Amino acid sequence: MFFKTDTAKIKRWREERHWSQGHLAQPAGVGLRTLQRIENGQQASSETLKALANAFNVDVVALSVDPEIEAAQIVRGRQAKAVRTLRLSFLIHVACYVVVAAVFMTISIGLGGFVMKWLCSG
């Protein structure tokens, strides 16, 4: 069975226990460089994942990423990006509206002759 390693969780759990990488690597029986690679995002082999789970006294599944949760996080990220884009577009349109409204109000108040001369002199 294939498990996708939750590399962030491994690092977070190690730091929560105030363990150095060497301290975790020794009881897990994995190399320090292997642990460094895993914490930097590289996937662990199933044997390494089992050894790390044993060192943390948890089941292997606890160190794995649930594909459904990962997919939901991706969807939420995309939705958040779409909302930010929509808000930016709205604010740009509001700013354009305010500028155009200010120009028309200036023209209607009586400064219209000056504005029209300025616009037509270019």
N, C-alpha and C positions, 0 to 999 in steps of 0.2 A: 504494500500500500504506500502511495506517495503522499508525503506531508510537505507542504510549503512552510518553510521555517519562518517564524515570527522573530526576525532578527532584532527588532526594536525591543520586544518583550525580554529577550535574553539579556540584552544590555541593561535594560531598566531594572530587572530583577537582580542582576549582579550588583548594580550600583545601590539599590535599596538595601542590600545586605552588607554594603560597604566592603565588598570583596574586590581585590585586584583581579585582573585578567589571569594572572598566574595562579592566584588562589583558587579560581574556578577551574582552570585547565587541569590542575593537578588531580583533584578527586574525580574529575570527569574522565581522566585518562586521555585527554586530547592535547595536541600541541598548542603552545601559546599562539603561534602564527595562525593556526587553524581557527582558534577562537577570535583572533583579531579580524580575520577575513569574514567570519560569520557576522560579527558585530558591525562590519562595514557593508553588509548587505548581501554577501554571497550566500547561496543556499548550502545548507549542511547535508551531509549524507545521512541516511537513516540510522546508521550505526552511531555517528557523532551525535545526532539528535537524541537517540536513546541514552547515550552516556551523559549528555547535559541534563536530560530529564531526571536521570538517576541522581546526579549531583544536587539538583534542586529539590529532590524528593517529590516529584510530580509525575503525572502521566505524560507520555509523549504528545498527546493531543493538546495539552496545555501550552506547549511551545510551538504550536502550529497555527497557521492562519486559516480561519474558516472561509471558504470561497464565497459563501453567501454574504458574509459580513464585509468582505473585501469588495465585492460587487456593489453592495449598498453604499459603501464609502465613496466609490468612484462615481456613482450616480449623484450622491449628495454634492460632491465636489463640482461636477458639471452643472448641476442646477444652481449652485451658488455663483458660479462664474456667469451663467446666463442672467441671473438676477442683477449682478454687478454691472454687466454690460447694458442691461435695460435701464437701470438707474442712471448710468452715465449718459445714455442717449436722451433720456427724459430731461436731465439737467441741461444738456446742450440745447435742446429745443426751448426750454424755459428761458435760458439766457438770450437766445436769438429773439424770442418774443419780446422780452423786456427791452432789448436794444431797439428793435423796430418800433415798439410802442413809444419809447422815449423820443425817437426821431419824429414820429407823427404828432405827438403832443407838443413838441417844440415848434413844429410848423404851425399847428393850430393856435397856439397861445399868442403868437404875434412875432415871433422870431423867424417866422417862415421866410420873410424876404431875405434875411441874412443867410439862412441855411440854403435857400434856393440859389442865391448868388454864389455861395461857396461851392455848392455842388455843380453848378453850371459853368463855373470859371475854369474848371480843370480840364 
